[in-house]
Amino acid sequence: MNTDLLKRLCETPGIPGREERVRALIESEVKGLFDEVTVDPLGSLICVRKPTRTVRRKKGTSPLRVMLACHMDEIGFYVRHIDDQGFIWVQPAGGFDTRNLFSRRVLVCTDSGDIPAIMNPGGKPVHIASAEDRKKVPDTSEFFIDLGMSAAKVKKAVSVGDMIVMNEPFMEAGDTCVSKAMDNRVACWLGIEAVRQLASAKKKKGKPGGHACEIHCVFTVQEEVGLRGAITSAYTVKPDVGIGIDVTLCCDTPGVTEVDRVTKQGDGVALTMMDSASISNHELVREFEKVARSNKIPWQRSILPRGGTDAAALQRAASGARAITVSVGTRYIHTVTEMVHRKDLESARDLLAAYLAQA
């Protein structure tokens, strides 16, 4: 599996409301893969691939419309305030566990360029902190950014509303890939690679080639702050089948019980039965499982106790749609060390391509 595209996606900055760099990368990557590519007013990228084969349908009916929702945004921050000493105070865009924010390298993305900086919480260092100080877990409002510049230089270079992202490189570790922003550049990779695999598949003996459904691969915006892009784009597409593609928890690590692990790394693509925003259509789940079995693709079922995906928006838009969440189990979600297994990535890609081929 070539990880170059996943690396480029993960390392490209793009928080909710500022996904334009990720969108530009995807637009360049999908040239020639889709019949129509448009950007909606909120910023979601809607890519349409028309059917490449025909099937018998009832008179007056259109091809099955399948929407893949792959959100482009990663959690990050906006510049909220620049104080008189030149320190930047931040507004989170997405959910953070502040225990993972200490001593982080960040990029402050300005109109004139990206500036490397560091993030820390206010307060005393360990050498002079009291025992009570050391027990405290700060709130996001207590974190600041230090650019290592004078206040005058900072105020000249940075504006309120500029984007801030974690500054950590993509890496490969054993059978896994590790990076910030796997949530949800994994889905962007899957949307592109599944359709690319579908487009390049050769006709097999006894099986028709191409696909009879109309594919709407939508790279959505602002998922991390309320599924906003998926809501508006789903009203545009009006899918018959909605597939929310995302990462999900993989807590098969020390300190978490087997009951709470959600998924197990390396066991294959996860079909999410339920989360706090949607319940997958049970018939659609069985359809995916049938495709997985017939193509010898490993899969696992999962339930996410808290959290949701774009599938919730697809399920509810307009007159509604049959919806499912297809996930890749990811260790250490919402940190800079989000870890995914190659086998799980490959099985998710293969299942999506195989489902689209027969939908």
Contacts in CASP RR format, 6 or more apart in sequence:
PFRMAT RR
TARGET T0000
AUTHOR 0000-0000-0000
METHOD contacts of the structure
MODEL  1
MNTDLLKRLCETPGIPGREERVRALIESEVKGLFDEVTVDPLGSLICVRK
PTRTVRRKKGTSPLRVMLACHMDEIGFYVRHIDDQGFIWVQPAGGFDTRN
LFSRRVLVCTDSGDIPAIMNPGGKPVHIASAEDRKKVPDTSEFFIDLGMS
AAKVKKAVSVGDMIVMNEPFMEAGDTCVSKAMDNRVACWLGIEAVRQLAS
AKKKKGKPGGHACEIHCVFTVQEEVGLRGAITSAYTVKPDVGIGIDVTLC
CDTPGVTEVDRVTKQGDGVALTMMDSASISNHELVREFEKVARSNKIPWQ
RSILPRGGTDAAALQRAASGARAITVSVGTRYIHTVTEMVHRKDLESARD
LLAAYLAQA
1 342 0 8 1.000
1 345 0 8 1.000
1 346 0 8 1.000
3 170 0 8 1.000
3 172 0 8 1.000
3 177 0 8 1.000
5 29 0 8 1.000
5 189 0 8 1.000
5 192 0 8 1.000
5 193 0 8 1.000
6 170 0 8 1.000
6 177 0 8 1.000
6 179 0 8 1.000
6 185 0 8 1.000
6 186 0 8 1.000
6 189 0 8 1.000
6 345 0 8 1.000
7 170 0 8 1.000
7 179 0 8 1.000
8 25 0 8 1.000
9 22 0 8 1.000
9 25 0 8 1.000
9 26 0 8 1.000
9 181 0 8 1.000
9 185 0 8 1.000
9 188 0 8 1.000
9 189 0 8 1.000
10 170 0 8 1.000
10 179 0 8 1.000
10 180 0 8 1.000
10 181 0 8 1.000
10 182 0 8 1.000
10 185 0 8 1.000
11 169 0 8 1.000
11 170 0 8 1.000
11 179 0 8 1.000
11 181 0 8 1.000
12 21 0 8 1.000
12 22 0 8 1.000
12 25 0 8 1.000
12 185 0 8 1.000
13 21 0 8 1.000
13 22 0 8 1.000
13 74 0 8 1.000
13 107 0 8 1.000
13 109 0 8 1.000
13 114 0 8 1.000
13 163 0 8 1.000
13 165 0 8 1.000
14 20 0 8 1.000
14 21 0 8 1.000
14 22 0 8 1.000
14 72 0 8 1.000
14 73 0 8 1.000
14 74 0 8 1.000
14 163 0 8 1.000
14 165 0 8 1.000
14 181 0 8 1.000
15 73 0 8 1.000
15 74 0 8 1.000
15 75 0 8 1.000
15 76 0 8 1.000
15 77 0 8 1.000
15 78 0 8 1.000
15 93 0 8 1.000
15 163 0 8 1.000
15 164 0 8 1.000
15 165 0 8 1.000
15 224 0 8 1.000
16 73 0 8 1.000
16 76 0 8 1.000
16 93 0 8 1.000
16 94 0 8 1.000
16 221 0 8 1.000
16 222 0 8 1.000
16 223 0 8 1.000
16 224 0 8 1.000
16 225 0 8 1.000
16 228 0 8 1.000
17 73 0 8 1.000
17 93 0 8 1.000
17 221 0 8 1.000
17 222 0 8 1.000
18 73 0 8 1.000
18 109 0 8 1.000
18 163 0 8 1.000
19 43 0 8 1.000
19 72 0 8 1.000
19 73 0 8 1.000
19 221 0 8 1.000
19 222 0 8 1.000
22 72 0 8 1.000
22 73 0 8 1.000
22 185 0 8 1.000
22 188 0 8 1.000
22 219 0 8 1.000
23 39 0 8 1.000
23 43 0 8 1.000
23 45 0 8 1.000
23 72 0 8 1.000
23 219 0 8 1.000
26 45 0 8 1.000
26 72 0 8 1.000
26 188 0 8 1.000
26 192 0 8 1.000
26 219 0 8 1.000
27 37 0 8 1.000
27 45 0 8 1.000
29 192 0 8 1.000
30 37 0 8 1.000
30 47 0 8 1.000
30 192 0 8 1.000
30 195 0 8 1.000
33 47 0 8 1.000
33 49 0 8 1.000
33 192 0 8 1.000
33 195 0 8 1.000
33 196 0 8 1.000
33 199 0 8 1.000
34 47 0 8 1.000
34 48 0 8 1.000
34 49 0 8 1.000
34 195 0 8 1.000
34 217 0 8 1.000
35 48 0 8 1.000
35 49 0 8 1.000
35 50 0 8 1.000
36 46 0 8 1.000
36 47 0 8 1.000
36 48 0 8 1.000
37 45 0 8 1.000
37 46 0 8 1.000
37 47 0 8 1.000
37 48 0 8 1.000
38 45 0 8 1.000
38 46 0 8 1.000
39 45 0 8 1.000
39 46 0 8 1.000
40 46 0 8 1.000
40 229 0 8 1.000
40 232 0 8 1.000
40 233 0 8 1.000
40 236 0 8 1.000
41 232 0 8 1.000
42 221 0 8 1.000
42 222 0 8 1.000
42 228 0 8 1.000
42 229 0 8 1.000
42 232 0 8 1.000
42 233 0 8 1.000
43 221 0 8 1.000
43 229 0 8 1.000
44 218 0 8 1.000
44 219 0 8 1.000
44 220 0 8 1.000
44 221 0 8 1.000
44 229 0 8 1.000
44 230 0 8 1.000
44 232 0 8 1.000
44 233 0 8 1.000
45 72 0 8 1.000
45 218 0 8 1.000
45 219 0 8 1.000
46 216 0 8 1.000
46 218 0 8 1.000
46 233 0 8 1.000
46 236 0 8 1.000
46 237 0 8 1.000
47 195 0 8 1.000
47 216 0 8 1.000
47 217 0 8 1.000
47 218 0 8 1.000
47 219 0 8 1.000
48 214 0 8 1.000
48 215 0 8 1.000
48 216 0 8 1.000
48 217 0 8 1.000
49 195 0 8 1.000
49 199 0 8 1.000
49 211 0 8 1.000
49 214 0 8 1.000
49 215 0 8 1.000
49 217 0 8 1.000
50 214 0 8 1.000
51 63 0 8 1.000
51 211 0 8 1.000
51 212 0 8 1.000
51 213 0 8 1.000
51 214 0 8 1.000
52 209 0 8 1.000
52 210 0 8 1.000
52 211 0 8 1.000
53 208 0 8 1.000
53 209 0 8 1.000
53 210 0 8 1.000
53 211 0 8 1.000
53 212 0 8 1.000
54 212 0 8 1.000
55 212 0 8 1.000
57 63 0 8 1.000
62 214 0 8 1.000
63 212 0 8 1.000
63 213 0 8 1.000
63 214 0 8 1.000
64 212 0 8 1.000
64 213 0 8 1.000
64 214 0 8 1.000
64 240 0 8 1.000
64 241 0 8 1.000
64 359 0 8 1.000
65 213 0 8 1.000
65 214 0 8 1.000
65 216 0 8 1.000
65 237 0 8 1.000
65 238 0 8 1.000
65 239 0 8 1.000
65 240 0 8 1.000
65 241 0 8 1.000
66 213 0 8 1.000
66 214 0 8 1.000
66 215 0 8 1.000
66 216 0 8 1.000
66 239 0 8 1.000
66 240 0 8 1.000
66 241 0 8 1.000
66 242 0 8 1.000
66 243 0 8 1.000
66 356 0 8 1.000
66 359 0 8 1.000
67 216 0 8 1.000
67 217 0 8 1.000
67 218 0 8 1.000
67 233 0 8 1.000
67 234 0 8 1.000
67 237 0 8 1.000
67 239 0 8 1.000
67 241 0 8 1.000
67 242 0 8 1.000
67 243 0 8 1.000
67 314 0 8 1.000
67 321 0 8 1.000
68 191 0 8 1.000
68 194 0 8 1.000
68 215 0 8 1.000
68 216 0 8 1.000
68 217 0 8 1.000
68 218 0 8 1.000
68 242 0 8 1.000
68 243 0 8 1.000
68 244 0 8 1.000
68 245 0 8 1.000
68 352 0 8 1.000
69 187 0 8 1.000
69 218 0 8 1.000
69 220 0 8 1.000
69 230 0 8 1.000
69 233 0 8 1.000
69 234 0 8 1.000
69 242 0 8 1.000
69 243 0 8 1.000
69 244 0 8 1.000
69 245 0 8 1.000
69 309 0 8 1.000
69 310 0 8 1.000
69 311 0 8 1.000
69 313 0 8 1.000
69 314 0 8 1.000
70 184 0 8 1.000
70 187 0 8 1.000
70 188 0 8 1.000
70 190 0 8 1.000
70 191 0 8 1.000
70 217 0 8 1.000
70 218 0 8 1.000
70 219 0 8 1.000
70 220 0 8 1.000
70 244 0 8 1.000
70 245 0 8 1.000
70 310 0 8 1.000
71 184 0 8 1.000
71 187 0 8 1.000
71 219 0 8 1.000
71 220 0 8 1.000
71 221 0 8 1.000
71 222 0 8 1.000
71 223 0 8 1.000
71 224 0 8 1.000
71 229 0 8 1.000
71 230 0 8 1.000
71 246 0 8 1.000
71 310 0 8 1.000
72 184 0 8 1.000
72 185 0 8 1.000
72 188 0 8 1.000
72 219 0 8 1.000
72 220 0 8 1.000
72 221 0 8 1.000
73 93 0 8 1.000
73 184 0 8 1.000
73 221 0 8 1.000
73 222 0 8 1.000
73 223 0 8 1.000
73 224 0 8 1.000
73 225 0 8 1.000
74 165 0 8 1.000
74 180 0 8 1.000
74 181 0 8 1.000
74 183 0 8 1.000
74 184 0 8 1.000
74 185 0 8 1.000
74 224 0 8 1.000
75 92 0 8 1.000
75 93 0 8 1.000
75 94 0 8 1.000
75 95 0 8 1.000
75 96 0 8 1.000
75 183 0 8 1.000
75 224 0 8 1.000
75 334 0 8 1.000
76 92 0 8 1.000
76 93 0 8 1.000
76 94 0 8 1.000
76 96 0 8 1.000
76 163 0 8 1.000
76 164 0 8 1.000
76 165 0 8 1.000
76 166 0 8 1.000
77 90 0 8 1.000
77 91 0 8 1.000
77 92 0 8 1.000
77 93 0 8 1.000
77 106 0 8 1.000
77 163 0 8 1.000
77 164 0 8 1.000
77 165 0 8 1.000
78 90 0 8 1.000
78 91 0 8 1.000
78 93 0 8 1.000
78 160 0 8 1.000
78 161 0 8 1.000
78 162 0 8 1.000
78 163 0 8 1.000
78 164 0 8 1.000
79 88 0 8 1.000
79 89 0 8 1.000
79 90 0 8 1.000
79 91 0 8 1.000
79 108 0 8 1.000
79 145 0 8 1.000
79 158 0 8 1.000
79 159 0 8 1.000
79 160 0 8 1.000
79 161 0 8 1.000
79 162 0 8 1.000
79 164 0 8 1.000
80 88 0 8 1.000
80 89 0 8 1.000
80 90 0 8 1.000
80 91 0 8 1.000
80 160 0 8 1.000
80 161 0 8 1.000
81 88 0 8 1.000
81 89 0 8 1.000
81 160 0 8 1.000
82 88 0 8 1.000
82 89 0 8 1.000
82 151 0 8 1.000
82 154 0 8 1.000
82 155 0 8 1.000
82 158 0 8 1.000
82 160 0 8 1.000
83 89 0 8 1.000
83 151 0 8 1.000
84 151 0 8 1.000
85 151 0 8 1.000
86 147 0 8 1.000
86 149 0 8 1.000
86 150 0 8 1.000
86 151 0 8 1.000
86 154 0 8 1.000
86 155 0 8 1.000
87 144 0 8 1.000
87 145 0 8 1.000
87 146 0 8 1.000
88 108 0 8 1.000
88 117 0 8 1.000
88 144 0 8 1.000
88 145 0 8 1.000
88 146 0 8 1.000
88 147 0 8 1.000
88 154 0 8 1.000
88 158 0 8 1.000
88 164 0 8 1.000
89 141 0 8 1.000
89 143 0 8 1.000
89 144 0 8 1.000
89 145 0 8 1.000
90 119 0 8 1.000
90 140 0 8 1.000
90 143 0 8 1.000
90 144 0 8 1.000
90 145 0 8 1.000
90 164 0 8 1.000
92 140 0 8 1.000
93 224 0 8 1.000
93 225 0 8 1.000
94 224 0 8 1.000
94 225 0 8 1.000
95 224 0 8 1.000
95 334 0 8 1.000
96 140 0 8 1.000
96 334 0 8 1.000
97 334 0 8 1.000
97 335 0 8 1.000
98 121 0 8 1.000
98 137 0 8 1.000
98 138 0 8 1.000
98 139 0 8 1.000
98 140 0 8 1.000
98 143 0 8 1.000
99 137 0 8 1.000
100 334 0 8 1.000
100 335 0 8 1.000
100 336 0 8 1.000
101 119 0 8 1.000
101 121 0 8 1.000
101 140 0 8 1.000
101 143 0 8 1.000
102 120 0 8 1.000
102 121 0 8 1.000
103 118 0 8 1.000
103 119 0 8 1.000
103 120 0 8 1.000
104 118 0 8 1.000
104 119 0 8 1.000
104 120 0 8 1.000
104 166 0 8 1.000
104 167 0 8 1.000
104 336 0 8 1.000
105 116 0 8 1.000
105 117 0 8 1.000
105 118 0 8 1.000
105 119 0 8 1.000
105 166 0 8 1.000
105 167 0 8 1.000
105 168 0 8 1.000
106 116 0 8 1.000
106 117 0 8 1.000
106 118 0 8 1.000
106 119 0 8 1.000
106 145 0 8 1.000
106 164 0 8 1.000
106 165 0 8 1.000
106 166 0 8 1.000
106 167 0 8 1.000
107 114 0 8 1.000
107 115 0 8 1.000
107 116 0 8 1.000
107 117 0 8 1.000
107 164 0 8 1.000
107 165 0 8 1.000
107 166 0 8 1.000
107 167 0 8 1.000
108 114 0 8 1.000
108 115 0 8 1.000
108 116 0 8 1.000
108 117 0 8 1.000
108 145 0 8 1.000
108 147 0 8 1.000
108 158 0 8 1.000
108 162 0 8 1.000
108 163 0 8 1.000
108 164 0 8 1.000
109 115 0 8 1.000
109 162 0 8 1.000
109 163 0 8 1.000
109 164 0 8 1.000
109 165 0 8 1.000
110 157 0 8 1.000
110 158 0 8 1.000
110 159 0 8 1.000
110 162 0 8 1.000
111 159 0 8 1.000
111 162 0 8 1.000
112 157 0 8 1.000
115 147 0 8 1.000
115 157 0 8 1.000
115 158 0 8 1.000
116 167 0 8 1.000
117 145 0 8 1.000
117 146 0 8 1.000
117 147 0 8 1.000
117 148 0 8 1.000
118 145 0 8 1.000
118 146 0 8 1.000
119 143 0 8 1.000
119 144 0 8 1.000
119 145 0 8 1.000
119 146 0 8 1.000
120 143 0 8 1.000
120 144 0 8 1.000
120 146 0 8 1.000
121 138 0 8 1.000
121 142 0 8 1.000
121 143 0 8 1.000
121 144 0 8 1.000
122 138 0 8 1.000
122 142 0 8 1.000
122 143 0 8 1.000
122 144 0 8 1.000
123 129 0 8 1.000
123 133 0 8 1.000
123 142 0 8 1.000
124 130 0 8 1.000
124 133 0 8 1.000
126 134 0 8 1.000
145 164 0 8 1.000
147 153 0 8 1.000
147 154 0 8 1.000
147 157 0 8 1.000
147 158 0 8 1.000
149 157 0 8 1.000
165 180 0 8 1.000
165 181 0 8 1.000
166 180 0 8 1.000
166 181 0 8 1.000
166 336 0 8 1.000
168 179 0 8 1.000
168 180 0 8 1.000
168 336 0 8 1.000
168 337 0 8 1.000
169 179 0 8 1.000
170 177 0 8 1.000
170 178 0 8 1.000
170 179 0 8 1.000
171 177 0 8 1.000
171 178 0 8 1.000
171 179 0 8 1.000
172 178 0 8 1.000
173 339 0 8 1.000
175 266 0 8 1.000
175 341 0 8 1.000
175 342 0 8 1.000
175 343 0 8 1.000
176 265 0 8 1.000
176 339 0 8 1.000
176 340 0 8 1.000
176 341 0 8 1.000
176 342 0 8 1.000
177 339 0 8 1.000
177 340 0 8 1.000
177 342 0 8 1.000
177 345 0 8 1.000
178 337 0 8 1.000
178 338 0 8 1.000
178 339 0 8 1.000
179 185 0 8 1.000
179 336 0 8 1.000
179 338 0 8 1.000
180 335 0 8 1.000
180 336 0 8 1.000
180 337 0 8 1.000
180 338 0 8 1.000
181 338 0 8 1.000
182 247 0 8 1.000
182 330 0 8 1.000
182 333 0 8 1.000
182 338 0 8 1.000
182 339 0 8 1.000
182 340 0 8 1.000
183 246 0 8 1.000
183 247 0 8 1.000
183 330 0 8 1.000
183 333 0 8 1.000
183 334 0 8 1.000
183 338 0 8 1.000
184 223 0 8 1.000
184 245 0 8 1.000
184 246 0 8 1.000
184 247 0 8 1.000
186 246 0 8 1.000
186 247 0 8 1.000
186 328 0 8 1.000
186 330 0 8 1.000
186 340 0 8 1.000
186 345 0 8 1.000
187 244 0 8 1.000
187 245 0 8 1.000
187 246 0 8 1.000
187 247 0 8 1.000
188 219 0 8 1.000
189 345 0 8 1.000
190 245 0 8 1.000
190 328 0 8 1.000
190 345 0 8 1.000
190 348 0 8 1.000
190 349 0 8 1.000
190 352 0 8 1.000
191 217 0 8 1.000
191 245 0 8 1.000
191 352 0 8 1.000
192 217 0 8 1.000
193 349 0 8 1.000
194 348 0 8 1.000
194 349 0 8 1.000
194 352 0 8 1.000
194 353 0 8 1.000
194 356 0 8 1.000
195 215 0 8 1.000
195 217 0 8 1.000
195 353 0 8 1.000
195 356 0 8 1.000
197 349 0 8 1.000
197 350 0 8 1.000
197 353 0 8 1.000
198 210 0 8 1.000
198 211 0 8 1.000
198 353 0 8 1.000
198 356 0 8 1.000
198 357 0 8 1.000
201 209 0 8 1.000
201 210 0 8 1.000
201 353 0 8 1.000
201 357 0 8 1.000
202 209 0 8 1.000
203 209 0 8 1.000
203 210 0 8 1.000
209 357 0 8 1.000
210 357 0 8 1.000
211 356 0 8 1.000
211 357 0 8 1.000
211 359 0 8 1.000
212 359 0 8 1.000
213 241 0 8 1.000
213 356 0 8 1.000
213 359 0 8 1.000
215 356 0 8 1.000
216 237 0 8 1.000
216 239 0 8 1.000
218 230 0 8 1.000
218 233 0 8 1.000
218 237 0 8 1.000
220 227 0 8 1.000
220 229 0 8 1.000
220 230 0 8 1.000
220 233 0 8 1.000
220 310 0 8 1.000
221 228 0 8 1.000
221 229 0 8 1.000
222 228 0 8 1.000
222 229 0 8 1.000
223 229 0 8 1.000
223 230 0 8 1.000
223 309 0 8 1.000
223 310 0 8 1.000
227 277 0 8 1.000
227 308 0 8 1.000
227 309 0 8 1.000
227 310 0 8 1.000
227 312 0 8 1.000
227 313 0 8 1.000
229 310 0 8 1.000
229 313 0 8 1.000
230 244 0 8 1.000
230 310 0 8 1.000
230 312 0 8 1.000
230 313 0 8 1.000
230 314 0 8 1.000
231 313 0 8 1.000
231 317 0 8 1.000
234 242 0 8 1.000
234 313 0 8 1.000
234 314 0 8 1.000
234 316 0 8 1.000
234 317 0 8 1.000
234 318 0 8 1.000
234 321 0 8 1.000
235 317 0 8 1.000
235 318 0 8 1.000
238 317 0 8 1.000
238 318 0 8 1.000
238 319 0 8 1.000
238 321 0 8 1.000
239 314 0 8 1.000
239 317 0 8 1.000
239 321 0 8 1.000
240 321 0 8 1.000
240 322 0 8 1.000
241 284 0 8 1.000
241 321 0 8 1.000
241 322 0 8 1.000
241 323 0 8 1.000
241 324 0 8 1.000
241 359 0 8 1.000
242 311 0 8 1.000
242 314 0 8 1.000
242 315 0 8 1.000
242 321 0 8 1.000
242 322 0 8 1.000
242 323 0 8 1.000
242 324 0 8 1.000
243 311 0 8 1.000
243 314 0 8 1.000
243 323 0 8 1.000
243 324 0 8 1.000
243 325 0 8 1.000
243 326 0 8 1.000
243 352 0 8 1.000
244 309 0 8 1.000
244 310 0 8 1.000
244 311 0 8 1.000
244 314 0 8 1.000
244 323 0 8 1.000
244 324 0 8 1.000
244 325 0 8 1.000
244 326 0 8 1.000
245 309 0 8 1.000
245 310 0 8 1.000
245 325 0 8 1.000
245 326 0 8 1.000
245 327 0 8 1.000
245 348 0 8 1.000
245 352 0 8 1.000
246 308 0 8 1.000
246 309 0 8 1.000
246 310 0 8 1.000
246 325 0 8 1.000
246 326 0 8 1.000
246 327 0 8 1.000
246 328 0 8 1.000
247 327 0 8 1.000
247 328 0 8 1.000
247 329 0 8 1.000
247 330 0 8 1.000
247 333 0 8 1.000
247 338 0 8 1.000
247 340 0 8 1.000
248 262 0 8 1.000
248 263 0 8 1.000
248 270 0 8 1.000
248 272 0 8 1.000
248 302 0 8 1.000
248 304 0 8 1.000
248 325 0 8 1.000
248 327 0 8 1.000
248 328 0 8 1.000
248 329 0 8 1.000
248 330 0 8 1.000
249 261 0 8 1.000
249 262 0 8 1.000
249 263 0 8 1.000
249 304 0 8 1.000
249 329 0 8 1.000
249 330 0 8 1.000
249 333 0 8 1.000
250 261 0 8 1.000
250 262 0 8 1.000
250 263 0 8 1.000
250 264 0 8 1.000
250 265 0 8 1.000
250 329 0 8 1.000
250 330 0 8 1.000
250 331 0 8 1.000
250 339 0 8 1.000
251 260 0 8 1.000
251 261 0 8 1.000
251 262 0 8 1.000
251 331 0 8 1.000
252 261 0 8 1.000
252 263 0 8 1.000
252 264 0 8 1.000
252 265 0 8 1.000
252 331 0 8 1.000
253 331 0 8 1.000
262 270 0 8 1.000
262 302 0 8 1.000
262 303 0 8 1.000
262 304 0 8 1.000
262 305 0 8 1.000
262 329 0 8 1.000
263 270 0 8 1.000
263 300 0 8 1.000
263 302 0 8 1.000
263 327 0 8 1.000
263 329 0 8 1.000
264 300 0 8 1.000
265 329 0 8 1.000
265 331 0 8 1.000
265 339 0 8 1.000
265 340 0 8 1.000
265 341 0 8 1.000
265 344 0 8 1.000
266 298 0 8 1.000
266 341 0 8 1.000
266 343 0 8 1.000
266 344 0 8 1.000
267 298 0 8 1.000
267 300 0 8 1.000
267 344 0 8 1.000
268 297 0 8 1.000
268 298 0 8 1.000
268 299 0 8 1.000
268 300 0 8 1.000
268 341 0 8 1.000
268 343 0 8 1.000
268 344 0 8 1.000
268 347 0 8 1.000
268 348 0 8 1.000
269 292 0 8 1.000
269 297 0 8 1.000
269 298 0 8 1.000
269 299 0 8 1.000
269 300 0 8 1.000
269 326 0 8 1.000
269 327 0 8 1.000
269 328 0 8 1.000
269 344 0 8 1.000
269 347 0 8 1.000
269 348 0 8 1.000
269 351 0 8 1.000
270 299 0 8 1.000
270 300 0 8 1.000
270 301 0 8 1.000
270 302 0 8 1.000
270 326 0 8 1.000
270 327 0 8 1.000
270 328 0 8 1.000
270 329 0 8 1.000
270 344 0 8 1.000
271 280 0 8 1.000
271 285 0 8 1.000
271 288 0 8 1.000
271 289 0 8 1.000
271 299 0 8 1.000
271 300 0 8 1.000
271 301 0 8 1.000
271 302 0 8 1.000
271 324 0 8 1.000
271 325 0 8 1.000
271 326 0 8 1.000
271 327 0 8 1.000
272 280 0 8 1.000
272 301 0 8 1.000
272 302 0 8 1.000
272 303 0 8 1.000
272 304 0 8 1.000
272 309 0 8 1.000
272 311 0 8 1.000
272 324 0 8 1.000
272 325 0 8 1.000
272 326 0 8 1.000
272 327 0 8 1.000
273 279 0 8 1.000
273 280 0 8 1.000
273 285 0 8 1.000
273 301 0 8 1.000
273 302 0 8 1.000
273 303 0 8 1.000
274 280 0 8 1.000
274 303 0 8 1.000
274 304 0 8 1.000
275 303 0 8 1.000
275 304 0 8 1.000
275 305 0 8 1.000
275 306 0 8 1.000
275 307 0 8 1.000
275 308 0 8 1.000
275 309 0 8 1.000
275 312 0 8 1.000
275 325 0 8 1.000
276 304 0 8 1.000
276 305 0 8 1.000
276 306 0 8 1.000
276 307 0 8 1.000
276 308 0 8 1.000
277 307 0 8 1.000
277 308 0 8 1.000
277 309 0 8 1.000
277 311 0 8 1.000
277 312 0 8 1.000
278 308 0 8 1.000
278 309 0 8 1.000
278 311 0 8 1.000
278 312 0 8 1.000
278 315 0 8 1.000
278 323 0 8 1.000
278 325 0 8 1.000
280 311 0 8 1.000
280 323 0 8 1.000
280 324 0 8 1.000
280 325 0 8 1.000
281 322 0 8 1.000
281 323 0 8 1.000
281 324 0 8 1.000
283 322 0 8 1.000
284 322 0 8 1.000
284 323 0 8 1.000
284 324 0 8 1.000
285 301 0 8 1.000
285 324 0 8 1.000
287 355 0 8 1.000
288 299 0 8 1.000
288 324 0 8 1.000
288 326 0 8 1.000
288 351 0 8 1.000
288 355 0 8 1.000
289 299 0 8 1.000
291 297 0 8 1.000
291 351 0 8 1.000
291 354 0 8 1.000
291 355 0 8 1.000
291 358 0 8 1.000
292 298 0 8 1.000
292 299 0 8 1.000
292 347 0 8 1.000
292 351 0 8 1.000
292 354 0 8 1.000
294 354 0 8 1.000
295 350 0 8 1.000
295 351 0 8 1.000
295 354 0 8 1.000
297 347 0 8 1.000
297 350 0 8 1.000
297 351 0 8 1.000
297 354 0 8 1.000
298 343 0 8 1.000
298 347 0 8 1.000
299 347 0 8 1.000
299 351 0 8 1.000
302 327 0 8 1.000
302 329 0 8 1.000
308 325 0 8 1.000
309 325 0 8 1.000
309 327 0 8 1.000
311 323 0 8 1.000
311 324 0 8 1.000
311 325 0 8 1.000
312 323 0 8 1.000
314 320 0 8 1.000
314 321 0 8 1.000
314 323 0 8 1.000
315 321 0 8 1.000
315 323 0 8 1.000
326 348 0 8 1.000
326 351 0 8 1.000
326 352 0 8 1.000
327 348 0 8 1.000
328 340 0 8 1.000
328 344 0 8 1.000
328 345 0 8 1.000
328 348 0 8 1.000
329 340 0 8 1.000
329 341 0 8 1.000
329 344 0 8 1.000
330 338 0 8 1.000
330 339 0 8 1.000
330 340 0 8 1.000
331 337 0 8 1.000
331 338 0 8 1.000
331 339 0 8 1.000
331 340 0 8 1.000
332 338 0 8 1.000
332 339 0 8 1.000
END
